[in-house]
């Protein structure tokens, strides 16, 4: 909004707001009560903001006014009034905050509201559109506000759900905001005291400021700092209620951590592992970070410094009396207490997750599926604390594909005499299991961890060793190979004689030219015809994958093509004349298939014509043999 408009004039809503109001006004919902939750939540945010201003500046209007929310209901007049003594708004702020809204937020809300599987109460307010829920029950709404700034003039905003709103000057002496609502006839129930009390108890019981109703001098909400209570005094249901009021998430949390300690720093904390993905669309919390309190006073709404970046999905509150009340936002970041708090909270979270994995493995697997990628991120990025995360890691292996394994599980299943922990990176589980690098280990029966996610390439750089066992990528040329069985497989083809195989190698070198650094025989292949390996001195495979993901123009170094001298394809290929076109086509396909399975083929679709030619040749030879 611009400031050159005429005060009191009618102003058109933005197109997306009109669409939003149309959904709210002309659709019937069974959970219309959530409009009150939204208005109370907005009032609480306003009170938190002015509280912070008072702590840091004191230059606010009405500094001695009680921080409260007051609800007045008149059943006969069908009116509802919600008043707070919060931060307040100027005329321009009213026009900007209530007349416009981020287009993307409205679009996402509209899409969610049209989803028949979702209740409006689960989505409203989580796109920054919560205020507009009032139009589900209102014939008209008038907002009167006065900013905390002593020189600001009071102002009003009025709308009836039509295409325009009005904003202008008003009369008001006190700081804060009043929302007057004329209820629709079919929404008259929301002016009844019993109905208001039930809604507050259900949705807003833990709001930190007192909520008064009509002439009552006692608040109708608990306003309990639940995180300061003894864990013995808090029921599981209370934990869930507070979590849902804190986040507006609809699912129960997977885990909560309730901490109260005074050494080495005094801290009360209540942390939650969400029951749904990090920052889903339907979330009250707009950013990462925990709520930070000092002596029950909100200092910062989103505090990222209290946990490592990889724990950013955690929700909750932290309260410390060792932080001064007048601490500034800047000094919070450099405060030594914050460093101690971070260490304590991180340690408690890691301990709680390890306990969950030990005592309730099925619930931990649910956590891993939702948030495992963040633990992997921590292993990749936290040089000092990554080993603490090793026990939290879960994966599939070449031998245990349907259930999750831990590093401890893997070590317990290691063959006698095995020292390394073997793993292989790839684009998906199936391609990893079919990789020719797996041949030798499948033959010897040694288990290999499969890492199919993009983050895995970064994570394995932080995996050094576990309980004395070094991690080794089986695609590396310097991997410590387990001893193969001395017993010969009776079904195995005899190897191509050395002189004939050398001729075949030369044919591959001639055909492939400088696309490979060398071609040689392999003793590690059994079921596969060929594999690609790095020449000596090349960057290791995991670093190559990282560079490919980070640099669009990164060129993979030339590989060595290793061939299986016992494979039937090569047995037949050696008998074809040197100038046979079909033989050359087969060589090209062997090489590009090796590129494909390693995930480094620059243009996989280009193989299709060649594959079709090979199929035609195979069919023609089949016909000629009839």
N, C-alpha and C positions, 0 to 999 in steps of 0.2 A: 504494500500500500504506500502511496505517496502522501505527503503532508499538505499538499495544495488543494485537497478536496474541501468541500463546504461542510462544516459541522452540522450534524442532524439530517444530512441528505440520505436518500435511499441509495444503496450501493448494491450492484448485482453480484450474487455469488459466482464464483468460478464454475465452469461447466461441470467439473468433476464433483464439486460440492452439491450441485443440483441433483446429480445422479445418485449420490450418496443419500441425500435427504429423501429422495423418492423411494429408495429401498426401505429406509427406516420408517417412513410415515405410512406407506401404502402396503406394507407387508405385516402379517400377523405373526407374532412370536410368543411362545409360552414363557420366555424368560425375560420379560421386559424389566423386571426388577433390577437388572444389572445397571440401568441408567444411574441409580442412586450410588451404587458402588463406584462408578466412574467419577461422579461429581465429588464424592467424599475423597477419593484418591487424589483428584486434582487439588482439592483444598488442602490435603495433607502435604502434597508437594510444595504448595505455596507457603505453608507454614514452615516447612523445613528450610526453604530458601531465605525467608526473612529472619529465621533464627540464626542462620549462618551470617547474614549481613550484620545482625546485632552483635554477634560475637567478635567480628573483625572490624566493625566500623563504629557502631553505636549511633551513627548519624542517620537515624530512621524516624519516621513519623510514629507517634504513640509508642515510644520504647517500653513503656510499662504495661501496655495492654496484654491481657492474658492470651496466650497462643491456644486457640480453641476453634472448634467447629460447632455451629449452632443450627439446628434444624427446627423450623416452625411449620406446623401443619394446621390447615383449617379445612376440615371435612365439608362443611357447609358451602364454603366458597370454592372448594376444589382447588386450593392453592397449596404450594409447597415452596418453602424458602430455605435455602442453604447459605449460611454466612460464615466466612472465615476471617481471621485477623492476620492474614498472610501477606505476601509480598505485594499484592495488588497490581493493577495495570493502568497505564495511561491510555488516552484515547487512541493514539496510534497503535499501541500494543493490542488493544481490544480488536481494532480493525484487522490487524495482521494475524493475530492468533486465532480469532474466531471467524474471520472472513475468508481466509485462504488456508491452504494446506498442501503439503507435498503431494504432487500428483501420483507418484508411485505408491505412496501409502494408501491412498483412496483406491487405486486400481487393484492393489492386492487384497484390500478388504472386500471390495465388490466381488472379486473372484471367489474369495472364501465364503462370503455370505450366500452366494448362489450354489454352494456345495451343499446338497441335501443331507450329507452325512455329518455336517458340522452344525452345532448350535450357535446361535448368535452370541450367547453369553460366553462362549469359548473364544470368540474372535474379536468382539468389539473392544476398543480401548487398546488394542495391541498394535495398531497401525497409526497411532496419533489421532484417531478419530473419535475417542471416547466421549468427548463433550457432546457430540451430535446425537448420541444415543438418547438424550433427553427428548428428542422429537418423536420418539416412539410413544411417549405418554403426554406430550405437551401440545396445547393449542397455540400457546405463545411462550416465549422466554425473554426475560429482561435481565441483563447483567449490569450491575452497578459496581464500580470499582474505584479505589483510590490507591495510588502507588505509595510505596514506602518512602519514596523521595519527598522530602518536605516541601519542595517547591512545585510538585506536580499537581495538576488540576484533576479533580474527579471526573469520571466519564461514564457513559452508559452504552450498551449494545442491545439491540432489540431485533427479534426475528420471530416469524410465525410459521416458518417452514415453507414459505413461498420462495420466489426467485430472488428476493432482495433482503438485505438487512439494513438497519439504521444504526449509526453511531454518532455520538455527540457529547456535549458537556452535560454534567449532572451536579446535583447537590449531595455532598457526603462529607462528613467531618472526619470519620474514623478511617484508619488504614484497613485495607482488606477488600474482599469481594463478596457481593450478595447476588445470588441467582434466584430470581423469582419465577415460578413455573405455574402456569394455569393448566391444570390437568384436563385431559379429555374426559368425557363422560364415562367411557369404558375403562378409565384408569383411575377412577376416584378412590379405589382401595389404597393407593399410595399416599393418601392424606390421613389414613388411619394410624394411630399411634402403635398398635400392636404389630401392624404390617411393617412399619419403619423399624421397630425394635428387632424384629425377626431378620430383616435384611441386613442390618448393621451387625448383628450377632453372627450371621452366616458369612458375610463378606468382609467386614471391616472391624472385627473385634480387636485386632492387634494394631490398629492405627495408633501412632505414638502420642497423639494429642486427644484431649477429652472431647467427646461428642455429646452435646446437650440436646435434649428434645423438649420443645415448648418451654414450660416454666420450671422444669425440673432443674435442681441445682446439683444433681448427681449425674455423672457421665454414664451413658448407656453402653459404652465399650470398655473392655478390660484395660486397654492401653498398657498391656504388660510387656515389659522387656524380657521376653521369654528366654533370651540368651543369657540373662543374668540369674535365672532360676537354677536350682540344683537339678541335675538330670533325673534324680529320683522323684522329683515333683512334677515332671512333665510326662504326660502320657503320649503314646505313639500317635494318637489321634490329634493331639495338640501340635505335635511336630508337623504333621501333615497339613493341618489348618494354617499354621503360620507360613509354611512353605508356599502354599497356594495363594495366600494373600500377598506374600512378598513378590511372587513371580507372575501370578495368573496362569501358570502352567496347569493343565488339566489332569495330567497323570501324576500319581504319587511319586515321590523321589525314590531313587534306588537305594540311597544311603544318606544318613545324616551323621555329622560329627559335632558333638556338643563338648566344648572345652572351657574349663575354668581353672586358671592357674595364676600364681603370683611370682613365679620364678622361672626363668631369669627376668621376666617382665610380666607385669600384671595384665591379664587379658581374659575377656569373655568372648567366646566365639560360637556361632552356630552355622556350620557349613553343610551344604547339600550337594550330593551328586544327583543331577536331574534324571527324571525318568524318561526324558525324550531328548532328541538331538540338541546340540548347542545352538542357541539362538534360533529356535524355530520361528516361523512367521508370527505365530500366536504367542507373543511374549510381552510382558509389561516392561521388562528390562531391555532398554534400547542399546546398551553397550556392555562390554565385558567389565568385570570388576565387582568387588564386594562393597557393601555399605560399610563405611567407617564411622564409628561413633567414639566420642570421648565423653565418658560419664553420662551415657545415654543421650548425648547431643550429637545429631548427625553432622559430621564434618565434611564428608565427601560421599556423593551418591554412587560414583563408580571409581573404585580404587584398584588400580591394576598392579600396584607395587606390593601387595600383600601376598601374592602367590606367583610362582613362575609362570611364564607365558603359556606353557603347555597345560596348565591347570585352569585356563581361562573359562572353561565351561562350568566351573564350580560357582554356585550361587550361595549367598548368605550374608551374615553381618558379623562385624568384629568391633569390639568395644574395649578400649584401654584407658585406664586412668593415668597412665604414664605419658599420654599425649596431652599437651596443654590445650585448654579450651580455646585459646586465641591463636592457635597454630594456623598459619596461612597455607593455602593450597600448594604454594611453591616449597615451603619448608617441610611439608609432609613428605615430599619426595626424597629429601636428603636427611630426614630425621633418623638418628641411630636406632630409635625405638622401632621404626618400621623394619629395619634390617633384622632385628631380633624377632619381631612378630612374624615376618616371612619365614624365617627358619623354623619357628615353632609350628606354624600352621602347615607348612609343607611336610614336616615330619609326621604330624598327626594324620594328615590325609594319606600319606604313604602307608602308615601303620594300619589305618582303617581299611584300606583297599587290600592289603595283604591278609588281614584277618577275614575279610569277606571272601577272598579267594580260597582261604584255608577251610573256613567253616561252612560257607554256602557257595560251592563252586558253580552251581547253575546260575545263581544270581550274578556272580562275578562274570560269567560268560556273557550274560546280558549286558553288563557294563562294557565288556571288551568289544562287543559288536558295535555298540554305540560310540564309544569314546577311545577305543584302542589306538586310533591313529594319533591321538594327542600324546599318549605314552611313548609311542614311537618317535614323535617329534621331540620329546624330552630327551630320549636317548641320543638323538642326533645333535641336539643343541646344548645340552647342559654338561659341560666338561667336568664339573666338580661333583655333580650329583647323579650322573647317569647310572652308575652302578646300583644305586638304591632302587632304580626302576626295573632292573633286570628281572627280579622275581615277578613283576607284574606283566611281563611280556607273554603273549600267547600266539600260537602259530599252528599250521597244519604241517604234516611231514609226508614223505614219500610212502611211509608205512601206516601212518595214522591220519587218514584223510577226512573223516567225518566228525571228529571231536577235536577240541583244542588241547594243545599240549603246552606245558611250561618248560623252561630250561631245565628245571629239576627233573621233570618227567623224562625229557630227552636223555639226560645224563644217566638216569636209572636204567634206561633201555640200551645203553651203549654196549657194543660187543667187547669181549675181553681183549684188553690190550689197545683198545681204541683211545687215542689221545685227542684229536681235533673234534670240534663240533662242526659238522658239514652243513652247508646251506647252498641254495641256488636262487638267483634272482630271475624274474621273468615278468611277462606282461599279464599272465593269468595262470591259475593253478594247472589247467590242462596242458598248456604249452610247456610249462616247467616239467611236468611229469613225463612228457613225451620227448624232452630234450635229449639229444645224444650224449650230453655230459652226464646224464643219469645212468647210462648203460653199465658202466663199470660197477657202480654202487648198487644197482639192482642185482647185478650178477653176484656180488659178494655179500649181499644182504645187509649192507650198512645204511642206516637211516639218514635221510637228508631233509633239512628244514626247507620249506618252500616259502619264498617271500615274493608275492605277486603285486604288491601295491607300489605306486610311485614313491611314496615316502620311505619305502624299505631301502632304496638305494642310498638315501641319506643316512638312514638309521644304522646300517651295517658299518658305516665308518666310525660309529661310536661303540660298536661291539668289539671289544678287544679279547677278553677271555672271561670264562665263568667257572669258578671253582677249580682254577688251574687248567682248564681246557680252552685252547685257543680256537677262535672262529676261523673257518677256512671256506672260501668260495670254491666249489668244485669245478668252476669254469676256468680257474686260474691255472697257469702252467706249472706253478710251483707248489700245488697242493700235495700234501702228504698222503699218498695212496695207501689204503689198507691192503693187506696181503690177499691175493686172489687164491681161490681154492686150487689145490694141485690136481684135483680130479678133472679129467677132460670131459666136456659135455659131448655125449655120443651123438646128439642131433646137430652138432655144430659142423658147418661146412669146412672142408680142408682149405688151408690158405693157398692163395695163388702163388705159384713158384716165384721166387725172388726176381729172376731175370725177366719173367713176363710182367710182373708187377712194376718193375722199374720202367718198362716200356709204357705201361699204362699211365704211370706218373708223368712221364714226359709228355704224353698226349694231353693230360690235364693242364700241364704248365703251358703248352703251346696254345691250347684253346682259351685259357683264362688270362694269359698274359700278365700284365701288371696289376690286375685286379686282386691278385693274391701275392703274398711275399714268398710263399713256398708251398709245395705239396709234398706230403710224406705219409708213410704208413703209420697206423695207430694200433696199439695193443689194448686201448681202453674201450674200444667199440665192440659191441656184440650184435644188438638188434638194429642198430642204425648204420647207414651206409657211409656217412661222413659227419664231421664236425669241424667247427672253426675255432682256432685257438690263437692267442696273441704271441707274437714273436718276443724273444728275450729283450727285456728293457722297456717294453710297452707299458702304458698306464694300466693299472689293474681293472678288471671288468666292472666293478662297482663304481669306480670313478668315471669310467667311460659312460656308464648309464646316466650318472649325474650330469655330466657335461652335455650329453644329448638332450636331456630335459631342460637344461638351463640356456643352452646356446642353439638358436635355430639353425645357424650355419656351421655347426660343429661337424667335422668330418671324422668318421670312425677310421682308426688306423688300419692299414692292410693286414689281413689275417693270414695265418697258415691254415691250409685245408688239409685235414687229416682224413685218410681213407681207411676203410675196414677191408682188409684183404680177404676176408672170409665171406663177404656179403654176396648174395646171389646176383644182384644187379651188376656188380663189378666182374663177377665170374663170367657173365654173359657179354659184358662190354668188351672184355679183353679179346674176344673172338671176332669182333667186328673189324673190318678193314680200317686202316688209319684215316682214310679219306671219306669214310661213311658218314653221310649227313645226319642220319639218325643217331649215330654214336655221339656226334658233336652236340646234338640237341639234348641228349641225355646228360652229358657233362655239364652243360649250362644249367639244366634243371637241378642236378645234384648240388651245384654251387649255390644257386639262388634259394633252394629249399633250406640250405644251411643258414643263409642270411635271414630268411623268414623266421625260422624257429628261434634264432637268437634275437629277434626283434630289431634287426638293423637293415632290413631290405628297404631301399629308398622308394620303391614303387611296386608293391606286391601285385597290383592289377596287371602289370606288364607281363606276368607269367602266363596269363590265361591263354593267349594264342599258342604258346609253346606247349602247354598242357593239352590243348585240343589237338595239336599236331601229333603228340605222342599217343593220344587215344586213337586217332585215325590210323596211325602206323600199327598199333597193337591189334586193332580190328582187322586190318588188311592181312596181317600175318596170320591171324586166326582163321580167316577165310581161306587163305592159300594152303593151310594145313589140313583142310577138310578132305 
